[in-house]
Amino acid sequence: MTRMGHSTTRAALISQHMTSDRDQHIAGKLGEMIRKARESSDPPPSGT
């Protein structure tokens, strides 16, 4: 709380919640980009 400059526990919790939501949004977008890249790429070699 002190490191982030929050004077109250409530302010720290609000900030933590917003950060968590943003992390989930970023992870979702990255996952979507990876899926699209895999769909549009050539198939991997067969290994034989």
MOPAC internal coordinates of N, CA, C and O (Angstrom, degrees):
PM7 1SCF
backbone

  N    0.0000 0     0.00 0     0.00 0    0    0    0
  C    1.4385 1     0.00 0     0.00 0    1    0    0
  C    1.5333 1   109.61 1     0.00 0    2    1    0
  O    1.2310 1   120.65 1   133.49 1    3    2    1
  N    1.3042 1   116.36 1   -46.51 1    3    2    1
  C    1.4631 1   120.59 1  -178.55 1    5    3    2
  C    1.5201 1   111.29 1   -66.02 1    6    5    3
  O    1.2310 1   119.96 1   136.46 1    7    6    5
  N    1.3289 1   117.69 1   -43.54 1    7    6    5
  C    1.4687 1   121.14 1  -179.71 1    9    7    6
  C    1.5178 1   112.54 1   -60.28 1   10    9    7
  O    1.2310 1   120.43 1   142.89 1   11   10    9
  N    1.3081 1   116.79 1   -37.11 1   11   10    9
  C    1.4597 1   120.92 1  -178.72 1   13   11   10
  C    1.5272 1   112.18 1   -82.72 1   14   13   11
  O    1.2310 1   120.00 1   171.70 1   15   14   13
  N    1.3310 1   117.60 1    -8.30 1   15   14   13
  C    1.4548 1   121.24 1   178.36 1   17   15   14
  C    1.5154 1   114.43 1    82.88 1   18   17   15
  O    1.2310 1   120.23 1  -162.17 1   19   18   17
  N    1.3319 1   117.16 1    17.83 1   19   18   17
  C    1.4597 1   120.29 1   179.19 1   21   19   18
  C    1.5216 1   109.50 1   -85.68 1   22   21   19
  O    1.2310 1   121.44 1   -46.63 1   23   22   21
  N    1.3181 1   114.84 1   133.37 1   23   22   21
  C    1.4632 1   119.25 1  -178.74 1   25   23   22
  C    1.5247 1   111.98 1   -89.03 1   26   25   23
  O    1.2310 1   120.44 1   162.73 1   27   26   25
  N    1.3418 1   116.76 1   -17.27 1   27   26   25
  C    1.4631 1   119.62 1  -179.69 1   29   27   26
  C    1.5274 1   110.45 1  -132.39 1   30   29   27
  O    1.2310 1   121.48 1   -22.25 1   31   30   29
  N    1.3016 1   114.78 1   157.75 1   31   30   29
  C    1.4618 1   120.85 1   176.54 1   33   31   30
  C    1.5251 1   110.24 1   -63.31 1   34   33   31
  O    1.2310 1   120.63 1   142.43 1   35   34   33
  N    1.3171 1   116.39 1   -37.57 1   35   34   33
  C    1.4679 1   121.03 1  -179.93 1   37   35   34
  C    1.5314 1   110.70 1   -59.98 1   38   37   35
  O    1.2310 1   120.18 1   135.59 1   39   38   37
  N    1.3133 1   117.27 1   -44.41 1   39   38   37
  C    1.4702 1   121.04 1   179.24 1   41   39   38
  C    1.5239 1   110.50 1   -62.46 1   42   41   39
  O    1.2310 1   120.31 1   139.22 1   43   42   41
  N    1.3181 1   117.02 1   -40.78 1   43   42   41
  C    1.4617 1   120.99 1   178.98 1   45   43   42
  C    1.5227 1   110.81 1   -64.32 1   46   45   43
  O    1.2310 1   119.88 1   138.33 1   47   46   45
  N    1.3194 1   117.83 1   -41.67 1   47   46   45
  C    1.4667 1   121.27 1  -179.79 1   49   47   46
  C    1.5245 1   111.47 1   -66.59 1   50   49   47
  O    1.2310 1   120.26 1   141.00 1   51   50   49
  N    1.3244 1   117.11 1   -39.00 1   51   50   49
  C    1.4689 1   120.45 1   178.31 1   53   51   50
  C    1.5253 1   109.30 1   -62.90 1   54   53   51
  O    1.2310 1   120.60 1   134.14 1   55   54   53
  N    1.3085 1   116.46 1   -45.86 1   55   54   53
  C    1.4659 1   120.78 1   179.77 1   57   55   54
  C    1.5209 1   110.86 1   -62.38 1   58   57   55
  O    1.2310 1   120.37 1   137.68 1   59   58   57
  N    1.3194 1   116.89 1   -42.32 1   59   58   57
  C    1.4687 1   121.48 1   179.93 1   61   59   58
  C    1.5247 1   110.02 1   -62.88 1   62   61   59
  O    1.2310 1   120.07 1   138.44 1   63   62   61
  N    1.3178 1   117.47 1   -41.56 1   63   62   61
  C    1.4639 1   121.79 1   179.93 1   65   63   62
  C    1.5259 1   110.73 1   -64.19 1   66   65   63
  O    1.2310 1   120.35 1   135.49 1   67   66   65
  N    1.3269 1   116.93 1   -44.51 1   67   66   65
  C    1.4598 1   120.86 1  -179.81 1   69   67   66
  C    1.5231 1   110.59 1   -63.83 1   70   69   67
  O    1.2310 1   120.02 1   140.67 1   71   70   69
  N    1.3141 1   117.57 1   -39.33 1   71   70   69
  C    1.4630 1   121.57 1   179.22 1   73   71   70
  C    1.5208 1   110.47 1   -65.25 1   74   73   71
  O    1.2310 1   120.37 1   137.97 1   75   74   73
  N    1.3191 1   116.91 1   -42.03 1   75   74   73
  C    1.4643 1   121.41 1   179.46 1   77   75   74
  C    1.5294 1   110.65 1   -62.42 1   78   77   75
  O    1.2310 1   120.43 1   135.76 1   79   78   77
  N    1.3267 1   116.79 1   -44.24 1   79   78   77
  C    1.4665 1   120.62 1   178.27 1   81   79   78
  C    1.5244 1   110.89 1   -61.37 1   82   81   79
  O    1.2310 1   120.41 1   137.85 1   83   82   81
  N    1.3209 1   116.82 1   -42.15 1   83   82   81
  C    1.4646 1   121.01 1  -179.76 1   85   83   82
  C    1.5246 1   110.74 1   -65.48 1   86   85   83
  O    1.2310 1   120.38 1   138.96 1   87   86   85
  N    1.3397 1   116.88 1   -41.04 1   87   86   85
  C    1.4664 1   120.63 1   178.17 1   89   87   86
  C    1.5301 1   110.56 1   -60.14 1   90   89   87
  O    1.2310 1   120.22 1   137.51 1   91   90   89
  N    1.3177 1   117.18 1   -42.49 1   91   90   89
  C    1.4639 1   120.80 1   179.33 1   93   91   90
  C    1.5275 1   110.85 1   -64.77 1   94   93   91
  O    1.2310 1   120.32 1   140.59 1   95   94   93
  N    1.3131 1   117.00 1   -39.41 1   95   94   93
  C    1.4668 1   121.02 1   178.99 1   97   95   94
  C    1.5298 1   110.35 1   -64.12 1   98   97   95
  O    1.2310 1   120.52 1   134.36 1   99   98   97
  N    1.3181 1   116.62 1   -45.64 1   99   98   97
  C    1.4667 1   121.09 1   179.69 1  101   99   98
  C    1.5288 1   110.56 1   -62.64 1  102  101   99
  O    1.2310 1   120.22 1   135.63 1  103  102  101
  N    1.3365 1   117.18 1   -44.37 1  103  102  101
  C    1.4643 1   120.75 1   179.60 1  105  103  102
  C    1.5232 1   110.81 1   -61.93 1  106  105  103
  O    1.2310 1   120.21 1   140.20 1  107  106  105
  N    1.3142 1   117.21 1   -39.80 1  107  106  105
  C    1.4627 1   120.64 1   178.30 1  109  107  106
  C    1.5213 1   112.38 1   -63.38 1  110  109  107
  O    1.2310 1   120.59 1   136.91 1  111  110  109
  N    1.3198 1   116.48 1   -43.09 1  111  110  109
  C    1.4627 1   120.57 1   179.01 1  113  111  110
  C    1.5272 1   111.37 1   -66.06 1  114  113  111
  O    1.2310 1   120.36 1   138.83 1  115  114  113
  N    1.3276 1   116.92 1   -41.17 1  115  114  113
  C    1.4608 1   120.07 1   177.81 1  117  115  114
  C    1.5263 1   111.00 1   -63.28 1  118  117  115
  O    1.2310 1   120.29 1   137.73 1  119  118  117
  N    1.3161 1   117.05 1   -42.27 1  119  118  117
  C    1.4612 1   121.05 1   177.47 1  121  119  118
  C    1.5172 1   111.68 1   -60.74 1  122  121  119
  O    1.2310 1   120.94 1   139.13 1  123  122  121
  N    1.3340 1   115.80 1   -40.87 1  123  122  121
  C    1.4629 1   120.71 1   178.24 1  125  123  122
  C    1.5345 1   110.80 1   -63.70 1  126  125  123
  O    1.2310 1   120.42 1   137.70 1  127  126  125
  N    1.3174 1   116.80 1   -42.30 1  127  126  125
  C    1.4641 1   120.87 1   178.96 1  129  127  126
  C    1.5308 1   111.17 1   -63.80 1  130  129  127
  O    1.2310 1   120.27 1   139.93 1  131  130  129
  N    1.3167 1   117.08 1   -40.07 1  131  130  129
  C    1.4646 1   121.34 1   179.71 1  133  131  130
  C    1.5255 1   110.21 1   -65.76 1  134  133  131
  O    1.2310 1   120.35 1   135.39 1  135  134  133
  N    1.3400 1   116.94 1   -44.61 1  135  134  133
  C    1.4697 1   120.16 1   178.58 1  137  135  134
  C    1.5238 1   111.31 1   -59.81 1  138  137  135
  O    1.2310 1   120.32 1   136.07 1  139  138  137
  N    1.3275 1   117.00 1   -43.93 1  139  138  137
  C    1.4601 1   120.52 1   179.61 1  141  139  138
  C    1.5254 1   111.17 1   -64.33 1  142  141  139
  O    1.2310 1   120.30 1   139.92 1  143  142  141
  N    1.3137 1   117.04 1   -40.08 1  143  142  141
  C    1.4676 1   120.92 1   179.85 1  145  143  142
  C    1.5245 1   110.32 1   -65.43 1  146  145  143
  O    1.2310 1   120.43 1   140.24 1  147  146  145
  N    1.3074 1   116.78 1   -39.76 1  147  146  145
  C    1.4754 1   119.98 1   179.45 1  149  147  146
  C    1.5192 1   111.20 1   -67.71 1  150  149  147
  O    1.2310 1   120.39 1   142.06 1  151  150  149
  N    1.3145 1   116.87 1   -37.94 1  151  150  149
  C    1.4768 1   120.84 1  -179.26 1  153  151  150
  C    1.5232 1   111.25 1   -67.31 1  154  153  151
  O    1.2310 1   120.26 1   145.70 1  155  154  153
  N    1.3260 1   117.11 1   -34.30 1  155  154  153
  C    1.4545 1   120.32 1  -174.92 1  157  155  154
  C    1.5313 1   112.93 1   -92.47 1  158  157  155
  O    1.2310 1   120.11 1   173.68 1  159  158  157
  N    1.3187 1   117.40 1    -6.32 1  159  158  157
  C    1.4813 1   119.38 1  -178.25 1  161  159  158
  C    1.5329 1   110.44 1   -88.29 1  162  161  159
  O    1.2310 1   121.65 1   -16.68 1  163  162  161
  N    1.3284 1   114.45 1   163.32 1  163  162  161
  C    1.4593 1   120.30 1   176.41 1  165  163  162
  C    1.5152 1   109.40 1   -65.64 1  166  165  163
  O    1.2310 1   120.06 1   -28.55 1  167  166  165
  N    1.3384 1   117.49 1   151.45 1  167  166  165
  C    1.4635 1   118.89 1   178.07 1  169  167  166
  C    1.5405 1   110.23 1   -64.65 1  170  169  167
  O    1.2310 1   120.79 1   -31.03 1  171  170  169
  N    1.3294 1   116.09 1   148.97 1  171  170  169
  C    1.4719 1   118.93 1   179.81 1  173  171  170
  C    1.5227 1   110.78 1   -66.86 1  174  173  171
  O    1.2310 1   120.44 1   -23.52 1  175  174  173
  N    1.3376 1   116.76 1   156.48 1  175  174  173
  C    1.4662 1   118.90 1   177.71 1  177  175  174
  C    1.5234 1   111.02 1   -61.59 1  178  177  175
  O    1.2310 1   121.03 1   -27.93 1  179  178  177
  N    1.3313 1   115.63 1   152.07 1  179  178  177
  C    1.4650 1   120.05 1  -175.14 1  181  179  178
  C    1.5307 1   112.57 1   -73.29 1  182  181  179
  O    1.2310 1   120.24 1   159.08 1  183  182  181
  N    1.3051 1   117.15 1   -20.92 1  183  182  181
  C    1.4668 1   119.15 1   179.47 1  185  183  182
  C    1.5120 1   113.60 1    87.89 1  186  185  183
  O    1.2310 1   120.43 1  -174.89 1  187  186  185
  N    1.3251 1   116.79 1     5.11 1  187  186  185
  C    1.4670 1   119.34 1   178.47 1  189  187  186
  C    1.4999 1   111.33 1  -109.76 1  190  189  187
  O    1.2310 1   120.10 1   180.00 1  191  190  189

